[in-house]
Amino acid sequence: MEIKRVSGNIDGVVVGDLFASRLDVLGAKLHQTNQRGISCLKDEKDGLYIADAIVLNGGYVDDDDQWTFMRYTGASKGGDRDSTTGRLLCSQSWEYDDNAALKRSYERERPIRVIRGFGGDKRYSPPKGYRFDGLFRVTAIRTATSKWPAPDGSKIDICQFDLERLPDSEQALSAMGSRVAEALEAVEQVLEEPGEERYPEARAVEIRRLMRSVATSRRVKKLYDGQCQLCGLRLLGPDGEPHSQGAHIRPLGRPHNGPDVEPNILCVCPNCHVRLDVGAVVVDEDWAIIVRAAIFGTPMLPKLKTKRSHRVHPDYLRYHREWWEGRGASGQGS
């Protein structure tokens, strides 16, 4: 049966699904075209066009991606941009069809599918292709001044949109993720206590693990064929298959709120997963592995093992390193 393109989640597509090209995104009914940033469809209520999806792929200098929040620049007609640099030649208009549709989605509180491409912010973008990162809602719109002026030096007005990610319970999660979404929200409230939350607690509850994008972690583990990036160990089961874990450098849970993306995930053995979680090891600016507590068994590699196609982002390593500065390696911080 053919998949119908609608506003909101698309049957058969879950958060974290990766697509090799814009044509594949189009084929999955996630977006209307294989080129434009804003996707539109007719609202069944009155036939007027609303926006149902956007692509973030480094198109405009004024875009600001913060994972769960983003500031998005509207669209322009082809002749309004320099074909070589992509810079705007004149101001954007709210009357332009794509901007008018996204504005209407804001007014009608319609969800927007967000697809991140390889050319976007390196902290969150996939190393290649395009990834469906869930549903967002437009929370504010405004006319703003672009950071880049027109060729003659005059200011350029842009149509600017603020978007925030919807709760997990409203996302197209895996079958298991859907069943535990509401339970996770309840558990998080129970876990919240006055005072500072210790780092290991972000992964202490197994239900958190169920909410992760298994596909994203699996891609990183497959890239390294199960070899630990911290110690180099490659564990094989009786079936000859490697067994490793995907560890988030900046944890997903509060108060850290790390993103579930490839640049924030390491392929590690179970021992090094614990070492990373409790701050027994951190990674320095030059990728050198710093041992902060006595380690027995397999020694650490001198530097973090990386591959060109896996862009571990230094911001996450810095966050992990700075979190543990001044804290004991067992997590008994103030």
N, C-alpha and C positions, 0 to 999 in steps of 0.2 A: 504494500500500500504506500502511495506517495506521501511524503511528509509535507504537511501544510505549514506555511510560514505564517506565524501569528505574532501578536504582541505578547512578550513574556517568554517562558521556557518553551523549548522545542522538543517534542517527543524524540527520544533516542539519543539526545545530546546532554551530557552532564558537564558540570564545572571541571575544568582542567583538560578537557579533550583538545588534542593538538591536531592541526590541519596543515598540510604541506604547502598549500597555496591559497590565494584568494578564491580561485575557482572551486576549491574544495569547500571553503567556507560558504560560498554561494550554493553549492550542491547540497549542503546540509541544511539549507533554508535559514541560516543564521543571519544572513545579510542579503540585501536586494541586488547589489552589483558587485563586480570584481575590481572596482577602481575607487568609487566615491567613499568618503568617510562616513557619511550619514545615510542610513537606510530608512526608507519610508514605505508605508502601506496605507490603504484606505481604512479609516475607522468604520466599522460595521454600523455604527449608530447613525451617522449622517453623511458618510462618503468623503469626508474631508481627510486630507493626508496627515498622519501622525508619524513620528519617528519610532522605530522599533529596535534599532541597533546602531552602534558606532564602532569604528576601528581606531585604535590608538597605535600609530606607527611612526611617530616622529614627524608629523606633517607640518606643525606650526611651532614657532619659537615660544609662543605664549601658552602652550599647553603645560600643565603641571600635574603630574601623576604621583599620588601619594598612596597608592594601593587601594585603600578603602574609600578614599576621597580623591576627586580629580577636578581640575579646572580645564574645561575643554573649549577650544576655539571653533566657532562655526565654520560654515563652508563658503566658498567663493566660486563664481563662474570661472571656467578655464582661462579665459582671456584676462582675468583679473590677477593672475599670478605669473611670475617670471618662470618660464618653462625650464630654465637651467637651475636656478637657485631655489625656486619654490616660494620666494618672498612675495608678499602682497604688493600690488601696484596701486591699489586704491582701497577705500573702506568697504567693509562688508555691509550687507543690507538684510534687515529683518524680513523684507519682502521676498527674498530669494527662497525658492521652494523648500530646500533642505532645512534652512534656519527656521522658517515658518513652521515646518512640521515638528522640529525638535522643541520649539517654543510651545506648540500646541500640546505636546506630550507632557510638558511641565505643567501647563494649565489643567490638564485632565488627569494628572498624577499617574501616567502610564509608565510601566517599567521599561528600561532600556537595556538590551543585551550589550555587554562590553567585550570586544575582541581585541586582544593585544597582539601586535605584530613584532617581528624581530628588530625593527628599526626604532622602537620606542625606548623609553627609559630603561637603561641596562640593569637597574635594580630589579625590575619586574618582568621584563620582556623574555620570551622564549629565545633560545639560541638560534633557532631557525623556524620558519613557518609562522603560524598564527594559532593562538590559544583562546578558547572561550573561558572567560573569567567571571561569568555570572551576571546577575541582574543588579542594575543600579536605578536610582530614581533621581531626576533632576530636581534639585532643591532651591536653586536660585538662577536668575538670568540677569544680564546687564549689558550695557554698551560700555566697552573699555577701550583704552588706547594701547595699541600694540607697542611692544618694545622696539620694534624696527619701524622707522619712518618710511615714507614713500621715497622713490628715487630723487625727487626734488626737495626732500627734507621735510615735507609737510607731514602732519600726524595722520595715522591710519586708525580708524575706528573698527573694532571687531565685535562680533556677537559672541558673548562669553557665557558659558554654562557651568554651573557647579553640579556635580553628581556625587551621590553617596551610595555605598553598597547596601543592598537589602540584607536582612538577617538570614542566617543559614537556613532557617525553617522555610524560607520562600525561594530558595535556590534549587536548581535542578541537580541534586546530589545523586550519588550512586544509591542503589537499593538499600544498602546497609546505612549509608549516611542519612537517608531520608527517615529511616525508622528511629534514629537516635538524635535527630536535630533538636526536637523539643526537649528531650531528656537532657541534652547537653546544657541547654540554657538554664534548666532547673538546677543541675548539678553545680554550674558555675556560681549561682547565687548562694548555694549552700556553702561552697568553698570560700567565699569572700569573707574575710575576717578583718577586723581593724589592724592597722599596722602594715608593714612591708611584706610583700609576698616573696618567698625565697625562689630562686631560679629553678631548682629541680621540680618544684611543684607544678610548673607549667606542663610537665609531661607525666606527672605522677598518676593521673587518672586515665585509665585505659580508654574511657569513652572519648577522650580528646583524639586519640589515635584513629578512631573510626571515622572522624569527620575529615581527615586529611584526604587530599587527592592522591589516591593510590597510584594513578597513572603517572603523575609527575615524579614521585619518588622512584617508581619502577624504571622510568626513563633514565634517571641518573645512575641507578644501580646497574642497569644494562650497559651503559656507556663504559663503566669501569670493570665490567664482567665480574662484579662482586668483590673486587680488590679494595681493601680499606685505604682510604686516602691519607689516613694518619699514621698507620703502622705498616701498611703494605701486606697485611695478612689476607689470604684468600681462603675462606673456609669452604670445603666441599662436603656435601652429604653423601650417604651411601649410593645415591642415585647419580653421583658425579656432578650434580648441579651446585653452583656457588650459592652460599647463603650469607646475605649481608642485610644491612638496615639503612634506611634513609633518615638522616639526622638533620633537623632544622637548626641552623647556627643561631639565629635569633628566633626563639620559641614562638609558637603560634598563639598561645594563651596569654591572658592578661597577667602582668602589666606590660608584657613585651610586645605583643601584637605584631609578631613577624609574619611576613607573607609566605604562602605556600607556593613558592616558585623555585625553578632550577637554581638560580644564583644564590639561594638561601639554603640549599640542601647539599649535604655531603654523603657519599657512600662510605659507610664505616662498618667495622665488625661490632658485635655486641659489646665487647669490652670497651672499645673506644667510644661507643655511643654513651656509655655511662661516664667515661672520662670527660667527654665534652659537656655532658649535662651538669656535672658537679664541679666543673672548672679545674679539673686536674691537668688539663692541657688547654692552651690557647694558641692562636696563630698570630704571629707578629706581622708588621707592615710589609716585610720582605718575604712573607710566606713561610718564614722559619717557625717550626713547631717548638713552643716553649713548654717544658714540663714543670708544673707547679707543685707536684706532690709525688711521693715515691710510687714508682710503677714497676710491677713485677710481671714477668712473662715477655711477650713480644715487645722489643724496644720501639720507640717512635722513630719515624723517618726524620731526616734533618729538615726537610721542607714538605709542605703540603703537596701531595700529588695532584696535579691538575691536567686537564686536557683542553686543547684549544676550543673545542666545541662545547665545553662546560665553563661558562663565565661566572665563577664564584666572585661575588661582588665584595670588595674590601669594606664597604659600609657595615655589612653584617658581621664580618670578622672583627671589626673595630668595636661594634656594639658588644659582642661577646667578651672581648678582651677587657674593655673598660668596665663592664658590669662586674667582672671578677677582681678588678684592681682593689686592693684593700679588704677583700673578703677571703676567708679561709677556703681552701680547696674543697672542704666538705660541705660548703654552703652555709656555714654558721656565721653569716654576716649580720651587720647591725640593721 
